[in-house]
């Protein structure tokens, strides 16, 4: 997983401001396509299966979607 997500440890950095940025990952497909993709991403260490939203109806008929929301830290230098 990328280091800038909140669940990763961060060393103190004097002279910087940390802000949060929302990141959202959306999967839209058939029920099997969404659940298989979530499982594959879990096995690759991207996100825990329970971090994803429940399956929701997608705008396209017959498809579902699931959303992963994360906050990441963004460091900006103070000048």
Secondary structure, 3 states (H helix, E strand, C coil): CCCCECCCCCCCCCCEEEEEEEEEEEEEECHHHHHHHHHHHHHCCCCCHHHECCCEECCCCCCEEEEEEEEEEEEEECC
